[in-house]
Amino acid sequence: MNRRTFLKQSILWTASAAVWSGCKTAAPRPAVSARRVLGANEAIRVAVVGFGGRGQDHINSFRALPNVRIAALCDADRSILDRELRRCRDKGEQVEGFTDIRELLERAQVDVVSIATPNHWHSLAAIWAVQHGKDVYVEKPISHNVFEGRKVFEAARKYGAIVQTGTQCRSSAGLREAVPWIQAGNLGRIIRVRGLCYKRRASIGKTVGDQPIPESVDYNLWLGPAPMKPLRRARLHYDWHWVWDTGNGDLGNQGVHQVDIARWVLGVKTLSPAVLSIGGRLGYEDDGETPNTQIVFHDYKPAPLLFEVRGLPQKADSKEMDSYRGASIGVVVDCEGGSVVIPSYSRAIVYDKAGKEIRRFDGGGNHYENFIQAVRSRRGADLHSDALEGHLSAALCHTANISYRLGHTGTPEAIRDAVKQKPEVAEMLGRMEEHLAANNVNLRQTPATLGLALRMDPRKEKFLGNRLANEMLTRPYRAPFVVPERV
């Protein structure tokens, strides 16, 4: 970076002081990675925020890359933080520990912030880090709602940050070859793309009254942007996925990977113009709020994006999960001349119209390595899954969940009648009913929810004619944990 570019960037950072409200410092400071191109032999210092689960992979994967070191760790649960600090120090690593991301950003000498917190923290942590001059690797989904995902993208562009979303399928060599092959028309026109998340999710149990917060947890920090409410489930960690204030259900958890592949295949760079979702939390009664069974219809033209979530097993008392044309967690692409089944993150199998396998694409990839390469090159175009890609795929999950949450329960006949003019939805619904029946779910006793059919202006990312739906594109934030309108 030459002197003129550096001076321009310094002026930009000074001007941005007015938008910085999350940290205690008066203005953000550009990290080393934002000020100069790092050579291949210079160490990139990484801070990992949140590592009770997925963040463990962040720590181990960054640690394994050449000239990358873990320099700081941050978690609102002191017991998790202390455990990981001991592990790092046992390896001879000099690592700072923090429970508050604001203190980390003010004090830690790091170039990159890697975020694996619960979903409700993803966007705010990414925005604060970018405003503070860091490059960011942020887990999927990049956002908890549509508004804040767009703000992550805007912040990344405004500050020239390298921001990678953790949809690692984008770095699969097999899929990076298969997707353009499909798009080139080798199987003819795409008819539909279907994502699948058939993943067993057992009941999280039913509690009575408020539950104790673990003594090691700073609950105020853990909640951050979410409302200050008592804990009403047995387990604070992980089961936040199934509560709307902090999670997005399995559609926004595991499913966002397959939504991302499906949208990638379609080649669409906007939200869908119409969405409908049907489902419910069926087969058990517990403290969870999000559906464990869900179907989604995104009405892209000329080919729709379909999605199916199943958290119950193949049938009652079974440990096996259903599959659809050989995939349980994957994507199926139907074309005029055949189909492509993507049953994993690194494989695509091509079939002709008769169902005969005619080709395979195989090969994995290192998503963290791709991110570090872009950090060194300072070229956002080098990223396989930048902030915009992460925002759009997460937002498709959010708009589907809004449709579901604004819906109402109905009899099987009423729901079938409501979708009879949509053959793709009717087909998914029929198989969903069969699956629930195999799990002894009586839809007359515990009815499913017919979501509200919503139309959207994809360019503005606003619903048409529905105030409540538009209000759900964002959330009321709890000061000082506020995602700003102007980043």
C-alpha positions as CSV (number, residue, x, y, z in Angstrom):
1,M,0.0,0.0,0.0
2,N,1.5,3.3,-1.0
3,R,1.6,6.5,1.1
4,R,-1.3,8.2,-0.8
5,T,-3.6,5.2,-0.3
6,F,-2.6,5.0,3.4
7,L,-3.4,8.6,3.9
8,K,-6.8,8.3,2.3
9,Q,-7.6,5.3,4.4
10,S,-6.5,7.1,7.6
11,I,-8.9,10.0,6.7
12,L,-11.7,7.5,6.2
13,W,-11.0,5.9,9.7
14,T,-11.1,9.4,11.3
15,A,-14.3,10.3,9.7
16,S,-15.9,7.0,10.8
17,A,-15.6,7.9,14.5
18,A,-19.1,9.2,14.7
19,V,-20.6,5.8,13.9
20,W,-18.6,3.9,16.5
21,S,-20.9,3.4,19.5
22,G,-20.2,-0.2,20.6
23,C,-16.7,0.1,21.9
24,K,-15.3,2.4,24.5
25,T,-12.6,4.1,22.3
26,A,-13.4,7.3,20.6
27,A,-12.6,6.0,17.1
28,P,-11.7,2.7,15.4
29,R,-8.1,1.9,14.7
30,P,-7.0,0.1,11.5
31,A,-5.3,-3.2,12.2
32,V,-2.1,-4.1,10.5
33,S,-3.9,-6.1,7.9
34,A,-6.0,-3.1,6.9
35,R,-2.9,-0.8,6.5
36,R,-0.6,-3.0,4.4
37,V,-0.4,-6.1,2.3
38,L,1.0,-8.9,4.5
39,G,3.7,-11.0,3.0
40,A,3.5,-14.8,2.9
41,N,6.1,-15.0,5.7
42,E,4.4,-12.6,8.1
43,A,2.2,-14.0,10.8
44,I,-1.5,-13.1,10.8
45,R,-2.9,-12.8,14.3
46,V,-6.3,-14.2,14.9
47,A,-8.9,-13.7,17.6
48,V,-11.6,-16.3,18.0
49,V,-14.9,-15.1,19.6
50,G,-17.2,-17.9,20.8
51,F,-15.8,-21.5,20.9
52,G,-18.2,-23.6,23.0
53,G,-19.0,-25.5,19.8
54,R,-18.2,-24.5,16.2
55,G,-15.5,-22.1,17.3
56,Q,-13.3,-25.1,18.2
57,D,-12.9,-25.8,14.5
58,H,-12.0,-22.2,14.0
59,I,-9.2,-22.4,16.5
60,N,-7.8,-25.7,15.2
61,S,-8.1,-24.7,11.5
62,F,-6.5,-21.3,11.8
63,R,-3.8,-22.8,14.0
64,A,-3.0,-25.4,11.3
65,L,-2.3,-22.7,8.6
66,P,1.2,-21.5,8.0
67,N,2.1,-18.1,9.5
68,V,-1.2,-17.8,11.2
69,R,-1.4,-17.8,15.0
70,I,-4.2,-17.6,17.6
71,A,-3.5,-14.4,19.5
72,A,-6.7,-13.9,21.5
73,L,-9.8,-15.7,22.6
74,C,-13.1,-14.3,23.8
75,D,-16.2,-16.0,25.3
76,A,-18.9,-14.8,27.6
77,D,-18.6,-18.1,29.5
78,R,-15.6,-17.8,31.7
79,S,-15.3,-21.6,32.2
80,I,-15.1,-22.2,28.4
81,L,-12.6,-19.3,28.1
82,D,-10.3,-20.6,30.9
83,R,-10.4,-24.1,29.5
84,E,-9.3,-23.1,26.1
85,L,-6.7,-20.7,27.4
86,R,-5.1,-23.5,29.4
87,R,-5.1,-25.7,26.2
88,C,-3.4,-22.9,24.3
89,R,-0.8,-22.2,27.0
90,D,-0.1,-26.0,27.2
91,K,0.9,-25.7,23.6
92,G,3.2,-22.8,24.3
93,E,1.0,-20.3,22.7
94,Q,0.8,-16.7,24.1
95,V,-2.9,-16.0,24.0
96,E,-4.9,-13.2,25.6
97,G,-8.3,-13.9,27.0
98,F,-11.4,-11.7,27.1
99,T,-15.1,-12.1,28.1
100,D,-16.2,-8.9,26.4
101,I,-15.6,-8.5,22.6
102,R,-15.4,-4.7,23.1
103,E,-12.3,-5.1,25.3
104,L,-10.8,-7.5,22.8
105,L,-11.2,-4.9,20.0
106,E,-9.7,-2.1,22.2
107,R,-6.8,-4.0,23.6
108,A,-5.8,-7.1,21.6
109,Q,-3.2,-6.9,18.9
110,V,-4.9,-8.9,16.2
111,D,-5.5,-8.6,12.5
112,V,-8.5,-11.0,12.1
113,V,-11.6,-11.7,14.2
114,S,-13.2,-15.1,13.7
115,I,-16.8,-15.2,15.0
116,A,-18.5,-18.4,16.1
117,T,-20.9,-17.0,18.7
118,P,-24.7,-17.8,18.8
119,N,-26.5,-16.4,15.7
120,H,-27.8,-13.3,17.4
121,W,-24.3,-12.0,17.9
122,H,-22.9,-12.7,14.4
123,S,-23.7,-9.4,12.7
124,L,-23.0,-7.0,15.5
125,A,-19.7,-8.7,16.3
126,A,-18.7,-8.6,12.6
127,I,-19.7,-4.9,12.2
128,W,-17.8,-3.8,15.4
129,A,-14.7,-5.7,14.3
130,V,-14.8,-4.2,10.8
131,Q,-15.3,-0.8,12.2
132,H,-12.3,-1.4,14.3
133,G,-10.1,-2.2,11.3
134,K,-10.2,-6.0,11.5
135,D,-10.8,-8.6,8.8
136,V,-13.6,-11.0,9.7
137,Y,-14.4,-14.7,9.3
138,V,-18.0,-15.0,10.5
139,E,-20.0,-18.2,10.9
140,K,-23.2,-18.9,9.1
141,P,-25.7,-17.6,9.2
142,I,-24.1,-14.2,8.8
143,S,-27.1,-12.6,10.4
144,H,-30.0,-13.2,12.8
145,N,-32.3,-11.1,10.5
146,V,-32.4,-9.6,7.1
147,F,-31.6,-6.0,8.1
148,E,-28.4,-6.7,10.0
149,G,-27.0,-9.0,7.2
150,R,-27.2,-6.1,4.8
151,K,-25.4,-3.9,7.3
152,V,-22.5,-6.4,7.5
153,F,-22.2,-6.2,3.8
154,E,-22.3,-2.4,3.8
155,A,-19.7,-2.2,6.6
156,A,-17.4,-4.6,4.7
157,R,-17.5,-2.4,1.6
158,K,-17.3,0.9,3.4
159,Y,-14.2,0.0,5.3
160,G,-12.5,-2.2,2.7
161,A,-12.6,-5.2,5.0
162,I,-12.1,-8.8,4.0
163,V,-15.2,-10.6,5.3
164,Q,-15.8,-14.3,4.7
165,T,-19.0,-16.2,5.6
166,G,-18.6,-19.7,7.0
167,T,-20.5,-21.5,4.2
168,Q,-17.5,-23.7,3.5
169,C,-19.2,-25.5,0.6
170,R,-18.2,-22.6,-1.6
171,S,-14.5,-23.7,-1.2
172,S,-15.2,-27.3,-2.3
173,A,-13.3,-28.0,-5.5
174,G,-15.9,-30.4,-6.6
175,L,-18.8,-27.9,-6.3
176,R,-16.8,-25.1,-7.8
177,E,-16.5,-27.2,-10.9
178,A,-20.0,-28.7,-10.8
179,V,-22.0,-25.4,-10.4
180,P,-20.7,-23.6,-13.5
181,W,-21.1,-26.9,-15.4
182,I,-24.8,-27.0,-14.5
183,Q,-25.2,-23.3,-15.2
184,A,-23.6,-23.8,-18.7
185,G,-26.7,-25.9,-19.7
186,N,-25.0,-29.2,-19.9
187,L,-28.2,-30.8,-18.7
188,G,-30.5,-28.3,-20.3
189,R,-32.6,-25.7,-18.5
190,I,-32.8,-25.9,-14.7
191,I,-36.4,-26.7,-13.7
192,R,-36.1,-26.5,-9.9
193,V,-33.5,-26.7,-7.1
194,R,-34.3,-28.4,-3.8
195,G,-32.3,-28.1,-0.6
196,L,-32.6,-30.8,2.1
197,C,-31.9,-30.7,5.9
198,Y,-33.0,-34.1,7.2
199,K,-31.1,-34.1,10.5
200,R,-32.2,-35.7,13.7
201,R,-33.2,-33.1,16.4
202,A,-34.5,-34.7,19.6
203,S,-36.6,-32.8,22.2
204,I,-34.7,-30.3,24.4
205,G,-37.1,-31.1,27.3
206,K,-39.8,-29.2,29.1
207,T,-38.9,-27.0,32.1
208,V,-41.1,-25.3,34.6
209,G,-40.3,-21.7,35.5
210,D,-37.0,-19.7,35.1
211,Q,-33.8,-21.7,35.0
212,P,-30.5,-20.8,36.7
213,I,-27.8,-19.1,34.7
214,P,-24.4,-20.9,35.0
215,E,-22.2,-18.9,37.4
216,S,-19.4,-18.8,34.8
217,V,-21.6,-16.9,32.3
218,D,-22.0,-13.1,32.0
219,Y,-25.6,-13.3,30.9
220,N,-25.8,-9.7,29.9
221,L,-22.9,-10.2,27.5
222,W,-24.2,-13.6,26.3
223,L,-27.6,-12.0,25.4
224,G,-26.0,-8.9,23.8
225,P,-28.5,-7.7,21.1
226,A,-31.3,-10.1,22.3
227,P,-33.9,-9.1,24.9
228,M,-33.1,-9.5,28.5
229,K,-35.4,-12.4,29.4
230,P,-35.1,-15.3,31.9
231,L,-33.7,-18.6,30.7
232,R,-36.6,-20.9,30.0
233,R,-34.8,-24.0,28.8
234,A,-32.6,-26.6,30.6
235,R,-29.4,-25.9,28.6
236,L,-28.2,-22.4,27.9
237,H,-25.7,-23.4,25.3
238,Y,-26.5,-24.9,21.9
239,D,-30.3,-25.1,22.4
240,W,-30.4,-21.4,21.7
241,H,-30.8,-22.5,18.1
242,W,-34.4,-23.4,18.7
243,V,-35.5,-20.1,20.3
244,W,-36.4,-17.2,18.1
245,D,-34.6,-14.5,20.1
246,T,-31.2,-16.1,19.6
247,G,-31.6,-18.8,16.8
248,N,-33.2,-19.4,13.4
249,G,-34.1,-23.0,13.7
250,D,-32.5,-25.7,11.5
251,L,-33.3,-23.8,8.4
252,G,-30.9,-21.1,9.5
253,N,-28.5,-23.5,11.2
254,Q,-27.6,-26.5,9.1
255,G,-30.0,-25.6,6.3
256,V,-28.3,-22.3,5.4
257,H,-25.5,-24.3,3.8
258,Q,-27.8,-26.1,1.5
259,V,-29.8,-22.9,0.8
260,D,-26.5,-21.3,-0.2
261,I,-25.7,-24.1,-2.6
262,A,-29.1,-24.0,-4.1
263,R,-29.0,-20.2,-4.7
264,W,-25.5,-20.6,-6.1
265,V,-26.7,-23.1,-8.6
266,L,-29.6,-20.8,-9.6
267,G,-27.2,-17.9,-10.0
268,V,-29.5,-15.4,-8.3
269,K,-28.1,-12.4,-6.5
270,T,-31.3,-11.1,-4.9
271,L,-34.0,-12.3,-2.5
272,S,-36.9,-14.2,-3.9
273,P,-40.0,-12.1,-5.1
274,A,-42.3,-14.4,-3.1
275,V,-42.0,-16.9,-0.3
276,L,-44.2,-19.4,1.5
277,S,-43.4,-21.8,4.4
278,I,-45.4,-24.6,6.1
279,G,-44.4,-26.7,9.1
280,G,-44.4,-26.9,12.9
281,R,-42.7,-28.2,16.0
282,L,-44.2,-31.6,15.8
283,G,-43.8,-35.0,17.4
284,Y,-43.0,-33.7,20.9
285,E,-43.7,-30.8,23.1
286,D,-40.7,-29.0,24.6
287,D,-39.2,-25.5,25.3
288,G,-38.2,-25.1,21.7
289,E,-40.0,-22.5,19.5
290,T,-38.6,-23.1,16.0
291,P,-40.1,-25.7,13.6
292,N,-38.5,-29.2,13.5
293,T,-40.5,-29.9,10.3
294,Q,-40.7,-27.2,7.6
295,I,-41.1,-26.8,3.8
296,V,-40.2,-23.6,1.9
297,F,-41.1,-22.3,-1.5
298,H,-39.1,-19.4,-2.9
299,D,-40.7,-18.4,-6.1
300,Y,-37.7,-17.5,-8.3
301,K,-38.3,-17.4,-12.0
302,P,-37.9,-19.4,-14.1
303,A,-36.9,-22.1,-11.6
304,P,-38.0,-22.1,-7.9
305,L,-35.8,-22.8,-4.9
306,L,-37.5,-25.4,-2.6
307,F,-36.4,-26.5,0.9
308,E,-37.3,-29.2,3.3
309,V,-36.4,-29.5,7.0
310,R,-37.0,-32.8,8.9
311,G,-35.9,-33.2,12.5
312,L,-37.8,-36.4,13.2
313,P,-36.3,-39.8,12.1
314,Q,-37.4,-41.9,9.2
315,K,-40.1,-43.4,11.4
316,A,-41.0,-43.7,15.1
317,D,-38.4,-45.4,17.2
318,S,-35.8,-45.4,14.4
319,K,-32.4,-43.9,14.5
320,E,-32.2,-43.6,10.7
321,M,-33.1,-40.4,8.8
322,D,-35.0,-40.1,5.6
323,S,-33.3,-39.4,2.3
324,Y,-34.5,-37.9,-1.0
325,R,-32.9,-39.4,-4.1
326,G,-29.8,-40.3,-2.2
327,A,-29.3,-37.2,-0.1
328,S,-30.3,-36.4,3.5
329,I,-28.3,-33.1,3.9
330,G,-27.8,-31.9,0.4
331,V,-29.2,-30.4,-2.8
332,V,-31.0,-31.9,-5.8
333,V,-31.1,-30.0,-9.1
334,D,-33.7,-31.1,-11.7
335,C,-32.9,-30.1,-15.3
336,E,-34.6,-30.9,-18.6
337,G,-31.9,-33.4,-19.5
338,G,-31.4,-35.1,-16.1
339,S,-30.5,-34.2,-12.5
340,V,-27.6,-33.5,-10.2
341,V,-27.5,-34.7,-6.6
342,I,-25.2,-33.0,-4.2
343,P,-25.2,-35.3,-1.2
344,S,-22.3,-33.7,0.6
345,Y,-20.1,-30.5,0.8
346,S,-17.7,-31.9,-1.7
347,R,-19.5,-34.1,-4.2
348,A,-22.0,-33.8,-7.1
349,I,-23.4,-36.8,-9.0
350,V,-24.9,-36.3,-12.4
351,Y,-27.7,-38.5,-13.7
352,D,-29.3,-38.6,-17.1
353,K,-33.1,-38.7,-17.6
354,A,-33.2,-42.5,-17.2
355,G,-31.5,-42.2,-13.8
356,K,-28.1,-43.5,-15.0
357,E,-25.0,-41.9,-13.4
358,I,-23.0,-40.2,-16.1
359,R,-20.5,-38.0,-14.2
360,R,-19.1,-37.1,-10.8
361,F,-17.5,-34.0,-9.4
362,D,-15.3,-34.6,-6.3
363,G,-13.0,-32.5,-4.2
364,G,-12.8,-30.6,-1.0
365,G,-11.2,-27.4,0.0
366,N,-10.1,-25.2,2.9
367,H,-12.4,-22.3,3.5
368,Y,-10.1,-20.8,6.2
369,E,-7.2,-20.9,3.9
370,N,-9.1,-19.1,1.2
371,F,-9.9,-16.4,3.7
372,I,-6.3,-16.0,4.8
373,Q,-5.2,-15.8,1.1
374,A,-7.7,-12.9,0.6
375,V,-6.5,-11.2,3.8
376,R,-2.9,-11.2,2.4
377,S,-3.9,-10.2,-1.1
378,R,-6.4,-7.5,0.1
379,R,-8.7,-8.6,-2.8
380,G,-12.3,-9.2,-1.8
381,A,-12.8,-10.9,-5.1
382,D,-10.5,-13.7,-3.9
383,L,-13.1,-14.8,-1.3
384,H,-15.3,-17.7,-2.1
385,S,-18.1,-16.6,0.1
386,D,-18.0,-12.9,0.9
387,A,-20.4,-10.8,3.0
388,L,-23.0,-10.4,0.2
389,E,-23.2,-14.1,-0.5
390,G,-23.6,-14.8,3.2
391,H,-26.2,-12.1,3.5
392,L,-28.4,-13.3,0.6
393,S,-28.4,-17.0,1.6
394,A,-29.1,-16.2,5.3
395,A,-31.9,-13.8,4.3
396,L,-33.7,-16.5,2.3
397,C,-33.9,-18.4,5.6
398,H,-35.1,-15.4,7.5
399,T,-37.9,-14.5,5.0
400,A,-39.1,-18.1,5.0
401,N,-39.2,-18.1,8.8
402,I,-41.2,-14.8,8.7
403,S,-43.7,-16.5,6.5
404,Y,-44.0,-19.3,9.0
405,R,-44.2,-17.1,12.1
406,L,-47.0,-15.0,10.6
407,G,-49.0,-18.1,9.7
408,H,-51.8,-20.0,11.5
409,T,-52.5,-23.6,12.2
410,G,-55.0,-25.4,9.9
411,T,-56.5,-28.8,9.2
412,P,-54.7,-31.0,6.7
413,E,-57.5,-30.4,4.2
414,A,-57.3,-26.6,4.6
415,I,-53.6,-26.5,4.1
416,R,-53.8,-28.8,1.1
417,D,-56.5,-26.7,-0.4
418,A,-54.4,-23.5,0.1
419,V,-51.5,-24.8,-1.9
420,K,-53.3,-26.9,-4.6
421,Q,-52.3,-24.3,-7.3
422,K,-48.6,-24.7,-6.4
423,P,-47.6,-28.2,-7.5
424,E,-44.1,-28.0,-6.0
425,V,-45.5,-27.1,-2.6
426,A,-48.3,-29.7,-2.8
427,E,-45.7,-32.4,-3.6
428,M,-43.5,-31.4,-0.7
429,L,-46.6,-31.2,1.6
430,G,-47.7,-34.7,0.6
431,R,-44.3,-36.2,1.5
432,M,-44.1,-34.2,4.7
433,E,-47.5,-35.6,5.8
434,E,-46.3,-39.1,5.0
435,H,-43.2,-38.5,7.0
436,L,-45.1,-37.2,10.0
437,A,-47.5,-40.1,9.9
438,A,-44.6,-42.5,10.0
439,N,-43.6,-40.8,13.3
440,N,-47.1,-41.2,14.7
441,V,-47.9,-37.4,14.4
442,N,-51.6,-36.8,14.1
443,L,-52.0,-33.5,12.2
444,R,-55.6,-33.2,13.5
445,Q,-54.5,-33.3,17.1
446,T,-51.4,-31.2,16.6
447,P,-51.9,-29.3,13.4
448,A,-49.2,-27.8,11.2
449,T,-48.9,-24.1,10.5
450,L,-49.7,-22.7,7.1
451,G,-47.3,-19.7,6.7
452,L,-48.4,-16.4,5.2
453,A,-47.7,-16.1,1.5
454,L,-45.5,-13.0,1.2
455,R,-44.4,-11.0,-1.8
456,M,-41.2,-8.9,-1.8
457,D,-39.4,-6.2,-3.7
458,P,-36.1,-8.1,-4.0
459,R,-34.1,-4.9,-4.8
460,K,-35.3,-3.0,-1.7
461,E,-35.5,-6.2,0.4
462,K,-38.9,-5.1,1.7
463,F,-42.2,-7.0,1.7
464,L,-45.0,-5.6,-0.3
465,G,-48.1,-4.5,1.6
466,N,-47.4,-6.2,5.0
467,R,-46.3,-4.0,7.9
468,L,-45.8,-6.9,10.4
469,A,-43.6,-8.8,7.9
470,N,-41.5,-5.7,7.3
471,E,-41.1,-5.2,11.1
472,M,-39.7,-8.7,11.4
473,L,-36.9,-7.9,8.9
474,T,-35.1,-6.4,11.9
475,R,-35.6,-6.4,15.7
476,P,-35.6,-4.1,18.6
477,Y,-32.0,-3.9,19.9
478,R,-30.9,-3.7,23.5
479,A,-28.5,-0.8,24.1
480,P,-25.6,-0.7,23.8
481,F,-25.7,-3.8,21.6
482,V,-27.3,-2.1,18.6
483,V,-26.8,-2.8,15.0
484,P,-26.7,0.7,13.5
485,E,-28.7,2.0,10.6
486,R,-25.6,3.8,9.4
487,V,-22.5,1.7,9.7
